[in-house]
């Protein structure tokens, strides 16, 4: 008789039923623009306006700037008031352009994660170019936040070399994976030099409010709460897991959306046995329980 399938599980500190990872993506100020030497405009736009031509999209550039000027202060204030730690996946050039945000991450005591030197795809890069892209991102983030990033998240598309290069550059974990709800070791990419894979999630990402057909904030909140409740029940049944919630300054930072994040934090706070932690803390806990 075939053995039954087993759920993933991970023991969390204090017997927590869910480990919650809040991920704030910082891409504003490093998106594509001919002003930064790119061939054209940034295709990711709340209105979906994109023209394949070497012209600037001034409207969309201002949409991204909103994330820095108005969205970031709201998010920083909310995380501070609820006393929850976040991991900030930052395009390094964004913090170089807006050092006040790097200072805020440092002052909060939160974790920076490398999200590229800029918020651009790296899948066309050769090995040497990608190595420099990865290395320079870590160096610049260390300068702007005071902390060298231990984790990496690509702009979705990556190369067959990416994970090996991350290992060679000293990164501890890699987020470009969507295969489950608990961390695991990659012992195969570089034998003898394992790296932790920290799965991320796209379905609970606030980008769903920028895609067509887009979620309303209410629909996004409902989905996030249902995801959390399901994982909490599975943890109660003996199968604790991790939940990732992806956020963006220019998206959740809007006045008509920030309330949804606060409602989610209130919902989580009403449940016992939840460990809200940075991805670095989660990776460290995993490595302590399951040494490489």
PASEBA-1860 file (N, C-alpha, C; in nm, 3 decimals):
! residues 292
1> XXXXXXXX> 0.085/-0.120/0.000/0.000/0.000/0.000/0.088/0.125/0.000 ~ 0.054/0.219/-0.084/0.133/0.341/-0.095/0.117/0.426/0.029 ~ 0.229/0.479/0.080/0.225/0.564/0.199/0.152/0.693/0.167 ~ 0.075/0.747/0.263/0.003/0.873/0.238/0.099/0.989/0.222 ~ 0.058/1.089/0.144/0.140/1.208/0.128/0.146/1.283/0.259 ~ 0.263/1.342/0.286/0.284/1.414/0.411/0.289/1.564/0.384 ~ 0.225/1.641/0.470/0.235/1.786/0.461/0.374/1.833/0.501 ~ 0.414/1.946/0.443/0.534/2.012/0.492/0.512/2.057/0.636
9> XXXXXXXX> 0.621/2.069/0.710/0.611/2.121/0.847/0.746/2.173/0.890 ~ 0.741/2.268/0.982/0.863/2.324/1.039/0.833/2.370/1.181 ~ 0.912/2.328/1.275/0.894/2.374/1.413/0.944/2.518/1.425 ~ 0.861/2.603/1.483/0.897/2.743/1.501/0.921/2.774/1.648 ~ 0.992/2.881/1.680/1.019/2.916/1.820/0.890/2.931/1.901 ~ 0.894/2.882/2.024/0.780/2.894/2.113/0.660/2.813/2.071 ~ 0.678/2.719/1.981/0.565/2.640/1.935/0.468/2.717/1.848 ~ 0.516/2.822/1.780/0.428/2.902/1.694/0.366/2.815/1.585
17> XXXXXXXX> 0.243/2.847/1.550/0.171/2.771/1.449/0.198/2.822/1.308 ~ 0.237/2.949/1.298/0.270/3.010/1.169/0.389/3.102/1.188 ~ 0.482/3.100/1.093/0.585/3.203/1.084/0.543/3.299/0.974 ~ 0.523/3.425/1.008/0.479/3.525/0.911/0.596/3.610/0.867 ~ 0.618/3.616/0.736/0.726/3.695/0.677/0.666/3.809/0.596 ~ 0.685/3.931/0.642/0.642/4.051/0.570/0.759/4.098/0.484 ~ 0.735/4.111/0.354/0.840/4.149/0.260/0.800/4.279/0.190 ~ 0.877/4.384/0.213/0.851/4.514/0.150/0.948/4.531/0.035
25> XXXXXXXX> 0.897/4.534/-0.087/0.979/4.549/-0.206/1.003/4.698/-0.235 ~ 1.128/4.733/-0.254/1.166/4.871/-0.287/1.228/4.871/-0.427 ~ 1.153/4.920/-0.524/1.196/4.922/-0.663/1.196/5.062/-0.722 ~ 1.128/5.151/-0.651/1.112/5.288/-0.697/1.248/5.358/-0.706 ~ 1.271/5.425/-0.817/1.397/5.495/-0.836/1.500/5.412/-0.910 ~ 1.466/5.286/-0.943/1.558/5.205/-1.023/1.484/5.129/-1.132 ~ 1.357/5.166/-1.153/1.281/5.104/-1.261/1.334/5.152/-1.397 ~ 1.290/5.088/-1.503/1.345/5.118/-1.635/1.302/5.257/-1.684
33> XXXXXXXX> 1.396/5.325/-1.747/1.372/5.456/-1.807/1.488/5.488/-1.899 ~ 1.460/5.555/-2.009/1.571/5.594/-2.097/1.660/5.695/-2.025 ~ 1.607/5.760/-1.921/1.688/5.852/-1.842/1.798/5.779/-1.766 ~ 1.782/5.646/-1.749/1.882/5.565/-1.680/1.960/5.478/-1.779 ~ 1.948/5.510/-1.906/2.023/5.437/-2.007/1.954/5.314/-2.062 ~ 1.827/5.295/-2.029/1.753/5.179/-2.079/1.699/5.207/-2.219 ~ 1.655/5.101/-2.286/1.605/5.116/-2.423/1.468/5.181/-2.430 ~ 1.393/5.171/-2.319/1.259/5.227/-2.320/1.205/5.243/-2.180
41> XXXXXXXX> 1.074/5.253/-2.172/1.006/5.282/-2.045/0.985/5.156/-1.963 ~ 0.951/5.177/-1.837/0.915/5.067/-1.747/0.779/5.011/-1.786 ~ 0.770/4.879/-1.814/0.641/4.823/-1.857/0.540/4.802/-1.745 ~ 0.585/4.796/-1.620/0.491/4.771/-1.509/0.431/4.904/-1.466 ~ 0.301/4.920/-1.493/0.233/5.048/-1.477/0.093/5.019/-1.425 ~ 0.047/5.094/-1.327/-0.086/5.069/-1.272/-0.194/5.081/-1.379 ~ -0.174/5.164/-1.478/-0.272/5.180/-1.586/-0.249/5.082/-1.701 ~ -0.136/5.011/-1.699/-0.107/4.919/-1.807/-0.067/4.989/-1.936
49> XXXXXXXX> -0.018/5.111/-1.926/0.023/5.187/-2.044/0.169/5.156/-2.075 ~ 0.195/5.097/-2.188/0.332/5.063/-2.226/0.347/5.072/-2.377 ~ 0.449/5.145/-2.420/0.478/5.161/-2.562/0.623/5.118/-2.586 ~ 0.643/5.032/-2.682/0.779/4.989/-2.715/0.844/5.094/-2.801 ~ 0.888/5.199/-2.738/0.952/5.309/-2.808/1.052/5.374/-2.713 ~ 1.158/5.433/-2.765/1.260/5.495/-2.679/1.216/5.633/-2.629 ~ 1.107/5.633/-2.555/1.057/5.757/-2.497/1.036/5.738/-2.348 ~ 1.027/5.848/-2.276/1.003/5.842/-2.132/0.854/5.842/-2.105
57> XXXXXXXX> 0.816/5.768/-2.002/0.678/5.771/-1.953/0.680/5.852/-1.823 ~ 0.666/5.982/-1.836/0.677/6.070/-1.720/0.568/6.041/-1.617 ~ 0.449/6.003/-1.666/0.341/5.973/-1.574/0.374/5.855/-1.486 ~ 0.425/5.747/-1.546/0.457/5.629/-1.467/0.576/5.654/-1.374 ~ 0.671/5.734/-1.419/0.784/5.768/-1.332/0.734/5.839/-1.206 ~ 0.635/5.926/-1.222/0.581/5.994/-1.104/0.500/5.898/-1.017 ~ 0.440/5.797/-1.080/0.368/5.695/-1.005/0.464/5.619/-0.913 ~ 0.584/5.589/-0.963/0.685/5.523/-0.880/0.735/5.618/-0.771
65> XXXXXXXX> 0.753/5.745/-0.805/0.800/5.841/-0.706/0.701/5.853/-0.590 ~ 0.572/5.832/-0.618/0.473/5.834/-0.511/0.510/5.735/-0.402 ~ 0.565/5.620/-0.441/0.601/5.520/-0.342/0.701/5.571/-0.241 ~ 0.793/5.655/-0.286/0.894/5.710/-0.196/0.836/5.826/-0.113 ~ 0.771/5.920/-0.181/0.725/6.042/-0.114/0.611/6.017/-0.017 ~ 0.515/5.934/-0.055/0.393/5.918/0.025/0.375/5.777/0.078 ~ 0.406/5.676/-0.004/0.382/5.539/0.041/0.475/5.492/0.150 ~ 0.605/5.518/0.134/0.703/5.470/0.231/0.676/5.523/0.372
73> XXXXXXXX> 0.649/5.653/0.391/0.621/5.699/0.528/0.502/5.629/0.592 ~ 0.399/5.600/0.513/0.283/5.529/0.569/0.319/5.389/0.615 ~ 0.396/5.319/0.531/0.433/5.182/0.563/0.527/5.178/0.684 ~ 0.625/5.265/0.686/0.718/5.272/0.799/0.641/5.300/0.928 ~ 0.549/5.396/0.923/0.470/5.429/1.041/0.387/5.311/1.088 ~ 0.325/5.240/0.996/0.240/5.127/1.032/0.323/5.014/1.095 ~ 0.436/4.980/1.035/0.520/4.875/1.092/0.573/4.913/1.229 ~ 0.605/5.042/1.246/0.653/5.087/1.376/0.543/5.080/1.481
81> XXXXXXXX> 0.422/5.123/1.445/0.311/5.121/1.542/0.274/4.980/1.584 ~ 0.280/4.884/1.491/0.245/4.746/1.524/0.364/4.665/1.573 ~ 0.480/4.727/1.574/0.603/4.666/1.626/0.630/4.530/1.561 ~ 0.622/4.529/1.429/0.649/4.407/1.355/0.770/4.429/1.264 ~ 0.850/4.325/1.254/0.971/4.332/1.173/0.941/4.288/1.031 ~ 1.003/4.355/0.935/0.986/4.322/0.794/1.123/4.298/0.732 ~ 1.122/4.227/0.621/1.239/4.215/0.535/1.215/4.306/0.415 ~ 1.313/4.388/0.382/1.298/4.485/0.273/1.384/4.438/0.155
89> XXXXXXXX> 1.318/4.388/0.051/1.389/4.351/-0.071/1.412/4.477/-0.152 ~ 1.536/4.522/-0.156/1.565/4.654/-0.210/1.653/4.645/-0.334 ~ 1.612/4.714/-0.440/1.701/4.739/-0.552/1.803/4.841/-0.503 ~ 1.930/4.807/-0.510/2.033/4.886/-0.442/2.035/5.032/-0.488 ~ 2.014/5.054/-0.616/2.017/5.191/-0.667/1.902/5.275/-0.614 ~ 1.793/5.209/-0.572/1.682/5.283/-0.513/1.725/5.351/-0.383 ~ 1.799/5.278/-0.300/1.844/5.335/-0.173/1.955/5.438/-0.195 ~ 2.031/5.420/-0.301/2.131/5.523/-0.333/2.061/5.653/-0.373
97> XXXXXXXX> 1.950/5.640/-0.448/1.876/5.759/-0.491/1.799/5.822/-0.376 ~ 1.754/5.741/-0.282/1.671/5.790/-0.172/1.729/5.739/-0.039 ~ 1.840/5.796/0.006/1.909/5.746/0.126/1.824/5.753/0.252 ~ 1.721/5.840/0.253/1.637/5.847/0.371/1.563/5.716/0.395 ~ 1.537/5.640/0.289/1.470/5.512/0.307/1.567/5.409/0.364 ~ 1.691/5.410/0.318/1.792/5.323/0.379/1.809/5.353/0.526 ~ 1.805/5.481/0.561/1.817/5.520/0.702/1.697/5.470/0.782 ~ 1.577/5.474/0.722/1.458/5.427/0.792/1.466/5.277/0.818
105> XXXXXXXX> 1.513/5.200/0.720/1.528/5.056/0.739/1.628/5.029/0.851 ~ 1.737/5.103/0.852/1.838/5.088/0.956/1.780/5.124/1.093 ~ 1.706/5.237/1.100/1.652/5.281/1.228/1.547/5.185/1.283 ~ 1.471/5.121/1.194/1.373/5.023/1.237/1.438/4.894/1.286 ~ 1.563/4.872/1.248/1.630/4.748/1.282/1.584/4.632/1.196 ~ 1.531/4.662/1.077/1.481/4.558/0.988/1.593/4.506/0.898 ~ 1.560/4.402/0.822/1.659/4.334/0.739/1.651/4.378/0.593 ~ 1.763/4.422/0.534/1.765/4.444/0.389/1.800/4.316/0.315
113> XXXXXXXX> 1.735/4.294/0.203/1.761/4.182/0.113/1.789/4.241/-0.024 ~ 1.882/4.183/-0.097/1.915/4.235/-0.231/1.809/4.195/-0.332 ~ 1.759/4.295/-0.403/1.659/4.275/-0.509/1.717/4.325/-0.641 ~ 1.850/4.305/-0.655/1.919/4.350/-0.775/1.991/4.481/-0.751 ~ 2.088/4.509/-0.837/2.152/4.641/-0.833/2.051/4.746/-0.874 ~ 1.973/4.712/-0.977/1.855/4.790/-1.016/1.741/4.692/-1.031 ~ 1.618/4.747/-1.046/1.502/4.661/-1.066/1.488/4.634/-1.215 ~ 1.575/4.546/-1.263/1.575/4.508/-1.404/1.593/4.357/-1.412
121> XXXXXXXX> 1.552/4.300/-1.525/1.571/4.156/-1.546/1.719/4.126/-1.570 ~ 1.764/4.015/-1.515/1.903/3.975/-1.533/1.919/3.855/-1.625 ~ 1.808/3.808/-1.683/1.815/3.682/-1.758/1.898/3.691/-1.885 ~ 1.922/3.811/-1.935/2.005/3.826/-2.055/2.153/3.845/-2.021 ~ 2.187/3.852/-1.894/2.325/3.880/-1.855/2.414/3.758/-1.870 ~ 2.535/3.783/-1.917/2.637/3.680/-1.914/2.688/3.662/-1.772 ~ 2.769/3.560/-1.753/2.812/3.526/-1.617/2.887/3.639/-1.548 ~ 2.980/3.702/-1.616/3.059/3.808/-1.553/2.973/3.929/-1.519
129> XXXXXXXX> 2.881/3.964/-1.610/2.794/4.078/-1.584/2.701/4.049/-1.466 ~ 2.648/3.928/-1.461/2.558/3.895/-1.351/2.633/3.889/-1.218 ~ 2.756/3.839/-1.220/2.835/3.835/-1.096/2.856/3.977/-1.042 ~ 2.889/4.069/-1.130/2.907/4.208/-1.087/2.776/4.268/-1.038 ~ 2.667/4.235/-1.105/2.533/4.281/-1.065/2.501/4.236/-0.923 ~ 2.530/4.112/-0.892/2.503/4.055/-0.759/2.597/4.113/-0.655 ~ 2.723/4.122/-0.688/2.823/4.172/-0.593/2.802/4.320/-0.564 ~ 2.782/4.400/-0.669/2.766/4.544/-0.651/2.640/4.577/-0.572
137> XXXXXXXX> 2.534/4.496/-0.591/2.411/4.518/-0.513/2.439/4.503/-0.365 ~ 2.509/4.397/-0.327/2.539/4.374/-0.185/2.625/4.487/-0.129 ~ 2.727/4.528/-0.206/2.816/4.635/-0.158/2.740/4.765/-0.135 ~ 2.652/4.801/-0.230/2.581/4.927/-0.220/2.478/4.924/-0.108 ~ 2.409/4.812/-0.090/2.311/4.802/0.019/2.381/4.809/0.154 ~ 2.499/4.751/0.164/2.576/4.760/0.288/2.611/4.906/0.319 ~ 2.641/4.983/0.214/2.674/5.124/0.234/2.554/5.205/0.280 ~ 2.436/5.177/0.223/2.319/5.261/0.249/2.240/5.220/0.372
145> XXXXXXXX> 2.254/5.096/0.417/2.178/5.051/0.535/2.267/5.014/0.653 ~ 2.396/4.994/0.628/2.485/4.950/0.733/2.485/4.799/0.753 ~ 2.407/4.727/0.672/2.398/4.582/0.684/2.415/4.518/0.547 ~ 2.503/4.421/0.539/2.522/4.349/0.413/2.410/4.247/0.398 ~ 2.340/4.246/0.284/2.227/4.155/0.268/2.273/4.010/0.259 ~ 2.197/3.922/0.324/2.226/3.779/0.323/2.136/3.703/0.228 ~ 2.029/3.769/0.178/1.933/3.704/0.090/1.923/3.776/-0.044 ~ 1.865/3.706/-0.141/1.853/3.761/-0.277/1.717/3.726/-0.336
153> XXXXXXXX> 1.656/3.825/-0.403/1.535/3.806/-0.482/1.555/3.874/-0.616 ~ 1.541/3.798/-0.725/1.553/3.855/-0.860/1.422/3.921/-0.901 ~ 1.429/3.993/-1.013/1.305/4.041/-1.074/1.247/3.926/-1.157 ~ 1.211/3.823/-1.090/1.143/3.703/-1.139/1.226/3.619/-1.235 ~ 1.271/3.675/-1.345/1.348/3.597/-1.442/1.496/3.600/-1.407 ~ 1.557/3.481/-1.400/1.697/3.473/-1.363/1.768/3.378/-1.458 ~ 1.893/3.347/-1.430/1.972/3.263/-1.521/2.009/3.132/-1.452 ~ 2.058/3.035/-1.530/2.106/2.911/-1.468/2.226/2.934/-1.376
161> XXXXXXXX> 2.292/3.050/-1.388/2.410/3.078/-1.306/2.377/3.146/-1.174 ~ 2.255/3.201/-1.161/2.225/3.290/-1.050/2.256/3.229/-0.914 ~ 2.203/3.112/-0.886/2.220/3.056/-0.751/2.366/3.023/-0.723 ~ 2.437/2.971/-0.822/2.580/2.944/-0.801/2.656/3.072/-0.770 ~ 2.624/3.179/-0.843/2.691/3.306/-0.818/2.659/3.360/-0.679 ~ 2.535/3.343/-0.635/2.499/3.386/-0.500/2.582/3.312/-0.395 ~ 2.600/3.182/-0.415/2.681/3.103/-0.323/2.825/3.154/-0.324 ~ 2.879/3.177/-0.442/3.017/3.224/-0.453/3.036/3.361/-0.389
169> XXXXXXXX> 2.931/3.444/-0.390/2.939/3.579/-0.333/2.903/3.583/-0.186 ~ 2.873/3.468/-0.125/2.854/3.462/0.019/2.713/3.484/0.068 ~ 2.613/3.480/-0.020/2.474/3.493/0.024/2.434/3.366/0.100 ~ 2.346/3.383/0.199/2.302/3.271/0.283/2.175/3.206/0.231 ~ 2.090/3.284/0.165/1.965/3.225/0.117/1.918/3.292/-0.012 ~ 1.830/3.219/-0.083/1.782/3.260/-0.214/1.630/3.249/-0.214 ~ 1.561/3.353/-0.264/1.414/3.360/-0.258/1.345/3.329/-0.390 ~ 1.419/3.307/-0.496/1.355/3.284/-0.627/1.300/3.142/-0.636
177> XXXXXXXX> 1.202/3.114/-0.554/1.141/2.981/-0.549/0.998/2.997/-0.496 ~ 0.907/2.921/-0.556/0.765/2.932/-0.520/0.705/2.793/-0.497 ~ 0.792/2.699/-0.456/0.754/2.557/-0.458/0.692/2.507/-0.329 ~ 0.687/2.587/-0.224/0.631/2.535/-0.099/0.617/2.642/0.006 ~ 0.599/2.598/0.130/0.571/2.689/0.241/0.671/2.676/0.356 ~ 0.783/2.607/0.334/0.888/2.599/0.435/1.024/2.608/0.367 ~ 1.126/2.654/0.438/1.261/2.659/0.380/1.316/2.519/0.356 ~ 1.418/2.513/0.268/1.487/2.386/0.247/1.628/2.416/0.196
185> XXXXXXXX> 1.714/2.315/0.203/1.852/2.328/0.156/1.864/2.293/0.008 ~ 1.941/2.370/-0.064/1.989/2.330/-0.197/2.134/2.286/-0.177 ~ 2.156/2.155/-0.180/2.290/2.099/-0.163/2.353/2.060/-0.296 ~ 2.281/2.081/-0.406/2.323/2.030/-0.535/2.391/2.133/-0.625 ~ 2.350/2.261/-0.615/2.404/2.360/-0.708/2.555/2.369/-0.698 ~ 2.607/2.378/-0.576/2.751/2.374/-0.552/2.776/2.269/-0.444 ~ 2.811/2.149/-0.480/2.834/2.044/-0.380/2.935/2.088/-0.274 ~ 2.896/2.067/-0.151/2.981/2.107/-0.040/2.958/2.249/0.007
193> XXXXXXXX> 2.877/2.328/-0.066/2.847/2.466/-0.026/2.696/2.488/-0.040 ~ 2.618/2.433/0.053/2.472/2.444/0.041/2.423/2.587/0.066 ~ 2.306/2.617/0.012/2.241/2.746/0.034/2.096/2.719/0.071 ~ 2.042/2.801/0.159/1.902/2.787/0.200/1.812/2.848/0.093 ~ 1.707/2.778/0.059/1.605/2.831/-0.030/1.486/2.871/0.056 ~ 1.450/2.998/0.048/1.339/3.054/0.125/1.224/3.082/0.029 ~ 1.128/2.990/0.016/1.021/3.012/-0.082/0.946/3.143/-0.057 ~ 0.911/3.208/-0.166/0.835/3.332/-0.165/0.694/3.300/-0.216
201> XXXXXXXX> 0.606/3.398/-0.224/0.469/3.375/-0.270/0.425/3.491/-0.358 ~ 0.359/3.460/-0.467/0.306/3.562/-0.557/0.158/3.588/-0.533 ~ 0.086/3.488/-0.484/-0.059/3.501/-0.472/-0.101/3.598/-0.362 ~ -0.020/3.612/-0.256/-0.052/3.704/-0.148/0.019/3.837/-0.164 ~ 0.073/3.863/-0.281/0.147/3.985/-0.308/0.051/4.098/-0.344 ~ 0.079/4.219/-0.295/-0.009/4.332/-0.328/0.000/4.371/-0.475 ~ 0.096/4.314/-0.550/0.100/4.337/-0.694/-0.031/4.294/-0.761 ~ -0.106/4.206/-0.694/-0.236/4.164/-0.746/-0.331/4.283/-0.761
209> XXXXXXXX> -0.302/4.395/-0.694/-0.384/4.514/-0.709/-0.336/4.602/-0.825 ~ -0.230/4.558/-0.895/-0.179/4.632/-1.010/-0.191/4.551/-1.138 ~ -0.237/4.427/-1.127/-0.246/4.342/-1.245/-0.390/4.335/-1.293 ~ -0.409/4.296/-1.417/-0.541/4.294/-1.479/-0.585/4.149/-1.500 ~ -0.698/4.105/-1.444/-0.791/4.184/-1.363/-0.740/4.199/-1.220 ~ -0.743/4.318/-1.170/-0.684/4.350/-1.040/-0.779/4.317/-0.925 ~ -0.717/4.283/-0.811/-0.793/4.271/-0.688/-0.829/4.411/-0.638 ~ -0.944/4.424/-0.576/-0.970/4.540/-0.493/-0.895/4.521/-0.362
217> XXXXXXXX> -0.871/4.627/-0.285/-0.809/4.608/-0.154/-0.886/4.510/-0.066 ~ -1.019/4.513/-0.074/-1.100/4.421/0.006/-1.076/4.276/-0.036 ~ -1.070/4.252/-0.167/-1.045/4.116/-0.216/-0.905/4.070/-0.176 ~ -0.807/4.159/-0.186/-0.671/4.123/-0.147/-0.664/4.090/0.002 ~ -0.730/4.172/0.084/-0.732/4.145/0.228/-0.799/4.013/0.259 ~ -0.912/3.985/0.196/-0.981/3.858/0.218/-0.890/3.741/0.183 ~ -0.821/3.751/0.071/-0.733/3.643/0.028/-0.619/3.624/0.128 ~ -0.560/3.735/0.173/-0.450/3.726/0.269/-0.497/3.667/0.400
225> XXXXXXXX> -0.612/3.711/0.448/-0.663/3.655/0.574/-0.695/3.507/0.563 ~ -0.758/3.468/0.451/-0.790/3.326/0.432/-0.661/3.243/0.423 ~ -0.559/3.295/0.359/-0.432/3.224/0.350/-0.372/3.205/0.489 ~ -0.371/3.313/0.566/-0.317/3.305/0.702/-0.398/3.206/0.787 ~ -0.529/3.214/0.781/-0.614/3.127/0.863/-0.592/2.980/0.829 ~ -0.578/2.949/0.700/-0.555/2.811/0.659/-0.422/2.760/0.716 ~ -0.318/2.840/0.703/-0.188/2.800/0.755/-0.190/2.789/0.907 ~ -0.264/2.877/0.972/-0.274/2.871/1.119/-0.344/2.741/1.161
233> XXXXXXXX> -0.449/2.703/1.090/-0.519/2.578/1.123/-0.429/2.457/1.098 ~ -0.351/2.462/0.991/-0.259/2.352/0.965/-0.152/2.345/1.075 ~ -0.108/2.460/1.123/-0.014/2.462/1.234/-0.075/2.406/1.361 ~ -0.199/2.439/1.385/-0.270/2.386/1.502/-0.281/2.234/1.493 ~ -0.292/2.182/1.371/-0.303/2.037/1.351/-0.168/1.966/1.352 ~ -0.060/2.042/1.373/0.072/1.980/1.383/0.160/1.997/1.263 ~ 0.122/2.087/1.171/0.201/2.109/1.050/0.230/2.258/1.031 ~ 0.311/2.317/1.119/0.340/2.461/1.107/0.417/2.492/0.979
241> XXXXXXXX> 0.387/2.608/0.922/0.450/2.651/0.797/0.478/2.801/0.802 ~ 0.521/2.855/0.690/0.554/2.996/0.677/0.458/3.062/0.579 ~ 0.420/3.185/0.608/0.341/3.265/0.514/0.422/3.387/0.473 ~ 0.427/3.414/0.343/0.493/3.534/0.291/0.387/3.633/0.244 ~ 0.404/3.760/0.279/0.315/3.866/0.234/0.401/3.971/0.165 ~ 0.385/3.984/0.032/0.467/4.078/-0.044/0.399/4.214/-0.058 ~ 0.475/4.319/-0.036/0.423/4.455/-0.035/0.510/4.547/-0.120 ~ 0.450/4.656/-0.171/0.523/4.755/-0.250/0.486/4.895/-0.203
249> XXXXXXXX> 0.585/4.983/-0.199/0.562/5.119/-0.151/0.454/5.189/-0.232 ~ 0.459/5.176/-0.365/0.369/5.250/-0.453/0.231/5.186/-0.461 ~ 0.215/5.066/-0.406/0.087/4.995/-0.416/0.014/4.999/-0.282 ~ 0.063/4.925/-0.184/-0.006/4.922/-0.055/0.004/5.057/0.016 ~ 0.101/5.140/-0.027/0.119/5.270/0.037/0.017/5.375/-0.002 ~ -0.075/5.342/-0.090/-0.182/5.436/-0.127/-0.286/5.447/-0.016 ~ -0.347/5.565/0.002/-0.444/5.582/0.112/-0.563/5.489/0.102 ~ -0.599/5.449/-0.021/-0.713/5.359/-0.034/-0.677/5.212/-0.017
257> XXXXXXXX> -0.548/5.184/0.010/-0.503/5.046/0.026/-0.434/5.018/0.159 ~ -0.372/5.120/0.219/-0.293/5.097/0.340/-0.379/5.038/0.452 ~ -0.507/5.072/0.453/-0.596/5.018/0.556/-0.603/4.866/0.549 ~ -0.591/4.809/0.429/-0.600/4.664/0.415/-0.482/4.596/0.484 ~ -0.364/4.655/0.474/-0.249/4.599/0.546/-0.269/4.610/0.696 ~ -0.322/4.725/0.742/-0.346/4.739/0.886/-0.449/4.639/0.934 ~ -0.555/4.618/0.857/-0.656/4.518/0.896/-0.595/4.379/0.901 ~ -0.506/4.348/0.809/-0.440/4.218/0.813/-0.356/4.204/0.939
265> XXXXXXXX> -0.280/4.309/0.975/-0.198/4.302/1.096/-0.285/4.288/1.221 ~ -0.400/4.354/1.223/-0.492/4.337/1.335/-0.543/4.194/1.343 ~ -0.574/4.137/1.229/-0.623/4.000/1.224/-0.518/3.904/1.278 ~ -0.394/3.923/1.239/-0.285/3.838/1.287/-0.264/3.856/1.437 ~ -0.270/3.981/1.483/-0.246/4.009/1.624/-0.351/3.944/1.715 ~ -0.468/3.916/1.661/-0.575/3.854/1.740/-0.555/3.704/1.758 ~ -0.460/3.646/1.686/-0.434/3.502/1.695/-0.312/3.476/1.785 ~ -0.318/3.372/1.867/-0.200/3.337/1.946/-0.101/3.256/1.862
273> XXXXXXXX> 0.020/3.244/1.914/0.118/3.152/1.858/0.153/3.184/1.713 ~ 0.184/3.311/1.687/0.231/3.354/1.555/0.368/3.417/1.572 ~ 0.462/3.372/1.493/0.598/3.427/1.497/0.617/3.516/1.375 ~ 0.619/3.648/1.396/0.647/3.742/1.287/0.796/3.769/1.289 ~ 0.863/3.732/1.182/1.009/3.736/1.180/1.060/3.778/1.044 ~ 1.185/3.826/1.042/1.249/3.854/0.914/1.286/3.723/0.847 ~ 1.312/3.730/0.719/1.351/3.609/0.648/1.488/3.560/0.693 ~ 1.573/3.653/0.733/1.702/3.613/0.788/1.686/3.536/0.917
281> XXXXXXXX> 1.594/3.580/1.004/1.568/3.508/1.129/1.511/3.369/1.102 ~ 1.420/3.362/1.005/1.359/3.233/0.971/1.465/3.139/0.914 ~ 1.548/3.191/0.825/1.654/3.108/0.767/1.751/3.061/0.875 ~ 1.785/3.149/0.968/1.876/3.111/1.076/1.816/3.004/1.165 ~ 1.687/3.018/1.194/1.620/2.916/1.276/1.619/2.782/1.204 ~ 1.589/2.784/1.075/1.587/2.661/0.997/1.724/2.594/0.999 ~ 1.829/2.673/0.977/1.964/2.616/0.974/2.003/2.558/1.109 ~ 1.953/2.621/1.218/1.982/2.565/1.350/1.914/2.432/1.375
289> XXXX> 1.793/2.417/1.324/1.719/2.291/1.341/1.766/2.183/1.246 ~ 1.808/2.225/1.126/1.845/2.130/1.021/1.980/2.172/0.963 ~ 2.086/2.146/1.035/2.219/2.187/0.986/2.250/2.127/0.850 ~ 2.321/2.203/0.771/2.356/2.157/0.638/2.449/2.037/0.642
END
